[in-house]
Amino acid sequence: MAQRPNPPTTTTTSTTPHPTNDTGSSDVETRRELGDWRRVLDILSPTKGKGTSNAEPLMNFLFGESQLEIFLEDHQPAEKYISEARSALLDVKKTLLLCLNQAGEGSGLRTDAHILLAKVNYASGLYEETLEELDRSRFERIEGVAQTVRNLQLMAEANAIEGGVRGEGGALLAGMQLPGGGGAAEGGHQVLLQGLRPRHLPLPGL
């Protein structure tokens, strides 16, 4: 595959804001860090549609994130789940795209939302689109330490996904056999994607 050019030195930030509802904001962030996505939805559901317009991008982000992660808990990305992922994650994709449409260019949500969209595409077997979303996220240009554990998790996931698609995943894109006797989907693909859940990823500095 062609070598990827070095990214420009432009910098950006990735700091997903906390929910604006003070009653549950700290609990939501704690549950996100723990990967307790069903509890996140339980906390947010009573407030859906009741916040200000300024809160809508964040709420859409959190709903899309939680629904995606719940799906991945029961459907670790594998060839046998690709068809199901493409249909089941359609609403998640629409929610995250709505978040991006609502968020301003300088919003800290944008990097994380693009990473989540990359995960949607990855689970759906859309590897070219995965790389496109990672490029849009500009996660490699983040300077400094992300402000929350969840930000760090998403940065680690972005690196793992990109390394997989551009490295071993190059064989996936080409439909080639991977070492070990299995096809791309049954060999490196499944092993590669097991790192999608935060608890399976190394978190530098934690």
N, C-alpha and C positions, 0 to 999 in steps of 0.2 A: 504494500500500500504506500502511497505517497506520504512523505514526511510532513507532519503538520507544521506550518510556519510558527515561529515564536510569536506569542501574542504581544500587542503593543503594551507600553508601560502604563497605560491609563489605569487608574485604580477605581475601585468601587467598594461598597460595603454590603454586608449581609447581616441584617439585624431584624428578624421577624418581630414586629411589635407585639406587645402583650395585648390581650383582649381589653376593650375599654370598660367592660363591666367589672368594677372593682370587687364585687362580691365573689366572683368565681375566677378572676384573672390568675391569681397565684396558683389555684388548684388546677386550672387548665394547663398552665406551664409545667407544673409538676407532673401531671398525668402524661403530657406530651413527652417529657424526658424519660418517663418510665415505660412508654409505649402502651399505656392503658387507653386505647383509642375509643373503646365503647364508653368509658367513663367521660371522655372528652365530649362525645356526642350527647351524653345524658346531661351534662352541664350546659351545653350550648343550645340544645333544642328549644327550651322555653324562651330563649331570647331571639330566636330566628325571626327576622322581619320586623323586630321591634327597636332596633338600634338606629342611630343616625346614619345619614348617607356616608359620612366619613368612616364609619365602622364597617361598611359593607364589604370592601375588599378583604379585610382581615377575616371577617366571618366566612366569606366564601373560601378563602384560603384554608381555614381551619376545618370546615366541613369537607372540602375536597381531600385534604391531607388525611383526615381520620377515616374517611370511607375507603381511600386507597389502601391505607395500612391494614385496615380490617380485612379487606379482600386478600392482601398478600399474606396475612397470617394463615389463612386456610388454603391458599393457592400459591405456594412458592413457585416463582416463574419456572416453567418447564414447557416443553413442546406440547404436552397433552392439555395444557391449560390456555394455550395461546388464543384459540377461538373463543373460549369463554371470557378471557380477559378483554378481548376486543369489544365484546358486547356489554359485559358487566361494568367496564370502566368508562363507557362512553359518557355517562352523566358526570363522572368525576372529572374527565377531561374538559367538559363544557364548563363546569364550576370553576376550575382553575383558569381557564381562558377568560372567563368573566372577571375573575379577580385581577388578572393582568390588564384587562381593558379598563377596569375601574381605578387601578393603582397608578399613581403618577410615575414619571420616569425616574425620579429620585427615591422611590419607595424601597424600603428594605425588604419588601415582600417579593420583589421581582426575581431576585436570584433564586430564592428558595422555591418559588412557584415553578420556575423553569426546570429546576432539578426534579420536582415532583412530576412534571410532565414527561421528563426523560424516563422516570421510573415507569410511568404508564406505558410509554412506547416500548420500553425494554420488556416489560411483562407481556406486551402484545406482540412481541417478535418483530417490532419495527425498528431495526437497528440504525438505519440511516437517519430516521427521524429522532432517534435517541441522541445521536451525536449533534444534530442540529439544535436540539433543546439545550444540551450542555454548552454548546457554543454561545447560545443566546443568554445563558445564565451568567456567563463571564466569571464563573466561580474561581478560575485560576488567577484572576486579577485581584482577589480579595487581599487586602493588607491588614495585618494585625490579627488578633484573636477574636473570633465570633463571640457575641455576648452571652449566648445561652448554650447549654449542652446540646439542645436540639439543633442549633445552627451547626455545631461541630459534627454532629451525626450526619447531617445532610451534606456537609463538605466532604466527609469521609466516603459517603455513599457515591457522591459524584465522581470522586477519584477512582473508586472501585469499579464503577460502571464504565467510565471512559477507558480505564486500563483494560478492562475485559473486552470491550468492543474493538478497541484499536489493537489489542494484543492477540490473545487467544480468539477474541471475537472476530478478528479478521477472517478466520476460517469460517465463522458463522455466516458472515456477509457473503462469502464466496461459495457457501454451500459445500465446503470441503469436509473430509473426514478429519477428526481430531485424534491425537495419540490415545491409545487405550482400547482401540478396537470398535468403539461406538461411533455413530454418526455425530455430527455437530450438535444436534439437539439433545442426543442422549449421552454425550460425553462431556465435553467442556462446558456446554451451555448450562446444564443443571447445576454442576459444581460452582460455576462462575456466579450464578444468580442467587446462590444460597446466602450470599453476603448482603442481600438487600435489606434485611431487617436490622434495625439499629443495634440490637444486642449482639449481633454476630460481627460487628465491625470494630476494629481498633479505633479508639478515640485519642489522638495525640494530646498529651498534656493532662489527661484525666486519670 
